[in-house]
Amino acid sequence: MRVLIIDPDPARAALVAEGLAGLEPFEARHEAVFDEARAAAFAPDVVVVAADSPDRDTLESLREASQTNPRPVVMFVDRSEPGLAEEAVRAGVAAYVVDGLAPGRVRAVLEVAMSRFSLMNQLRRDLDKAKADLASRKIVERAKALLMKERGLEEETAYRLLRKLAMDKGRPIGAVAGDLLAFAGVLKGDAS
């Protein structure tokens, strides 16, 4: 496991590393501030941020990094102001622990954070797939309606025609339906 520890205080960073001792295989790197380019070069499995209090620059850097290169992030802070925990979660932090950095807790917190991150990633993928499926169904419905209107087909017949076209072309039915709608728009003069 590769762990990137972000902490301006080397003594506190050493506490985090001590809590990870015993993980095999294990490689840790300590940086004073978060830098996405350096983080990407190290390719950590998890990022641990330890600080007196989270600053908005670090949270913004984490937010940007989580959009392009998502990875589990654990944040240990000595104190927190109202609203910072929510900001941290929105920035992609999987675990936000206030006044709880102890070597004996680090490993358990990391394991929970990594599990939570994995679950959230799966939920995001499922949501993205559901959105794509819904968009595809809407396109198929519009293409069926076009075929029903222009060719006087029944709904089931229009769907079978779309499905046959998709199978003949070896393409998803949503893509074939989208092409049909695009061509129909060109023929009607709707496209430029």
Salt bridges, closest charged atoms under 4 A:
ASP7 OD2 - ARG12 NE 2.65
GLU27 OE1 - ARG2 NE 3.45
GLU31 OE2 - ARG38 NH2 2.83
GLU36 OE1 - ARG71 NH1 3.30
ASP52 OD1 - ARG12 NH1 2.93
GLU60 OE1 - ARG63 NE 3.25
ASP78 OD2 - ARG12 NH1 3.04
GLU86 OE2 - ARG90 NH2 2.89
GLU87 OE2 - ARG56 NH1 2.32
GLU111 OE2 - ARG107 NE 3.74
ASP133 OD2 - LYS129 NZ 2.81
GLU141 OE2 - LYS144 NZ 3.04
GLU155 OE2 - LYS144 NZ 2.88
GLU156 OE2 - ARG160 NH1 3.92
ASP168 OD2 - LYS164 NZ 2.80
ASP179 OD2 - ARG171 NH1 2.33
